């Protein structure tokens, strides 16, 4: 296969037209007619991930988060992003990112979050700015657990399902909860949407202190590490490419945040 074949497969599921205006999903590095037979799947593109791709003889790194959000003014190796680009070009490795194009996918990041904690029937929480399809596509999801459970039990379920080392939270006003809204990555801006739609709990990442304060007495708010809320996107990529090309899930991809 050539790189464009792989891109066509990815974009048949997560078209670039679905990405948010501020995003930079798509081909980051590489030539579209280059041969690809092995792909490394990752959340982030780091120097360790590029080195892993070199060792595995991969011709493509497929990431969730873009390596490049903004243009580079120099490529001289002074920043990790520059060094990643230089090494990728040196070893003929392409880099493609499916970020909010995958976030807006109904069965994408947030949908997979719901399934991991036991919610199978869910709907889009907020229609994406690039997705005008009567709410069929968008950011975040909301749905119901089969039966109400205690808030503490939900916390344990979340921590176990995502492998999160820690959770920050505001307790839910209700002792038992059932309607859960969530958004992978930094989605604190959608908490009010979750409240308006009757969620008992909202799950996301990167919530600020004062944002968390506004949840008190209104909704249970659970904040986890950004990487842990989205790292399973690699599994979604693997499913999309299954049977079409050889894939590896990165073993060096990890949250940059450490806890003690």
N, C-alpha and C positions, 0 to 999 in steps of 0.2 A: 504494500500500500504506500501511497505518498501522503505527505502531511495534509494536503487538502482533503483527501478521503476521510481522514480522522476528524478534521474540522467539520466536514459535512455531517458526519454522524453525530457529533456533539451538538451542533447547531440545529439539527433536526429535532432535538429534544429541548435545547435551551438556546433559542435564537438570540443573536446579539441585540435585536430590536427590543427585547424585553429588559435589557439592562437599564438601570437608573442613569439619569443624565450626567451625574458626577462620576460615574464609574469608568473603568478602563478594561472591561472584559475583552477577550479576543486574543489574537496572535500578538505576542510580546516580542519574541525573538525567533528568527528562522525563515527559511525559504519554503514556500508553499508546495513546491514540486520535489522537495527532498524526500528520500525513501524513509519510511518508518515501519519498523517491525516490533519495537519494544518501547513501552511507555511507562514512566514512573509517575504514580499518582500521589499528590501531596496537598496539604492545606496551604502551606506557605512555601515560597521559593527562597531558600537560604543557601549560604555557601556549602553547608553540610549536605543539603539535598542535591545540589549540583554535583558535588563530589561523588555522592552515591549514584547518581545517574551515570557519571563517567565510569565508575567501577562496574556497573551493571550493563554497560554498553547500550544504554537507552538512547534513542534518537529524539525523544520528546518527553518533556516534563509537563504534565497536565495538573494545574493547580486551581484551588478555589480562589484564594486571594491573589490579585495581580502583583507581579513583581514591580511593575511600573505604574504608578498612579499619575505621575507628572513627568514631563519631558526631562531628560538628562541634558545638562548643558555641557558636560564633559564626560568622557569615558576614559578615565585615567587610573582607575583602581583605588580611588581614595575613599569610596564608600562600599558597603556590602553589596548594594544594588549594582554598582558599576562593576565590581569584581564578578558578580554572578553573570552579568551580560558578557563580560570578557571571556570567562571560562566556557560559557555555553557556546559562544561563537567559535572559540578555539577548538572545541571538540565536536562541532557541528550538531549541537543539541538545540532543538526548538523549544520554545516555552509558550504555552497557551493557557489562558486563565478563563474560567467560567465562574464569575462572581455573582453579581445580582441577576445576571441572566439565569443562573441556577437557583438563586434565592426566590425569584418570582415564579419558578416552576411549581405547580400545585403539589406534585409528589417529590419536590426537591428538599431543600434543607429543613425548613420548618415542618413540612409534612413528615419527614423522617424523624424529627424530634418527637412529634406527637405519637408516632407509632412506637417509638422506643419506650415511652412511658405508658403504653396501653390504650391509646386513643386511635381508633381506626376510621371513624366517621368524623371528618373535620372539613371546615371551609376556610377560605381566605379571610384573613383579618383585615387587611388594608390593601386596596387595589394599588398596584404599583403605578408610578407616574408615567411609565412607558407602556403600560398594559391596559388598553381600553377594551376589555372583553366582558363587560358586565360582571366584574368580580370573579371571573374564572381564574385569573392569574393575579398574583400580588405577593405582598410581604407579610409574613406571619400567618398563623392559622389559629383557629379556635374550635374546640370540640369537647365532648363529654367522656369522662371515664364511665365504664359500664355501671359502676356503683360508687356512691360517695365514699371517700376515705378520709382519715384524719390528716390534718396538714402535716404533722410530723412524719406520718407514713409516706406522704407524697415526697417530702424532702429526701427521705431515705431512698425512695424509688428513683428519683432524679439523680442523686449522687451515684448510685450503683449503675444506672443505665448509661450514664455518660462518662463514668470513671473520673469524675471531678474530685480534686483533692480537697476542695472546700466550697461552701455555698455561703453567700450573704443573703439575708432575707428580712422581710417585714412580715410578721405573722398575719395569716388571713383572719378577717373578722369572724368568719364562721369556723366552728370546731371541725366540721366535716366539709370537704370540698369535692366538686364534681366537674364543673365547667372550667377548663383550663385553656388559656391563650398563651401563645409563645412565638418568639421570633429568634432565629439563630443570629449570632453576632450581636452587634451593637444596636439594640432595638428598643431602648428605653422610651423613645419618642412615641411609641405606639401603645403605651400603658393606658392612656386615656381612652383610646379606641377599645381596648380590652374591657375597661370599666363600662363604657357605654353599651357594649354588647353582652353585658351580664356575666363576665368571667369572675370566678371566685379567686383565681390565681393567675398571675402573669409571669412567665418565665422568659428571661433573656440574658444579656450580658452587658457589661460596661455601664452599669447604672451609676449615676453620680449621687452623692450624699443627699443633696436637697431634692433630687428627683425621688429618691427613696422615701424621704420624709412625707412627700405628698400622697404616698400610698397608705399611710397609717389610717386604719379604720375604714378604708374604702375597698381595698383589695389586698390579697396576699401577693407579695412581690419576691421573686427568687432570682438572684443574680449569680451567674456562674462565670468562670473564666471563659473568655471569648473563644479561644482555641478549642476547648472541650465542648462548646456548644455547636461546633461545626466540623470537627475532625472526621466524622463519619461521612462527610461529603465524598471522601475518597471511595467509600463503598458504592455510592451512587454512580460515580464515574466508572468503577469496575463493572457494574451491572450494564451500563450503557455500552461499554466496549466489549463485553463478554462475547467470545467466539469470533471476534473480528481482528484482534491484535493481542499480542502478549502484553500483560500488564504486571507491574509490581506495585505494592503499596509501600510507600516510603517508611523505613524504620528509623530514620533520623528526624523526621517531621515531628515537632513537639511544641508545646506552648513555650514562648519565650519568657513567661512569667514563672518565677520560682516561689515556693511557699516554705515557711518554717514553723 
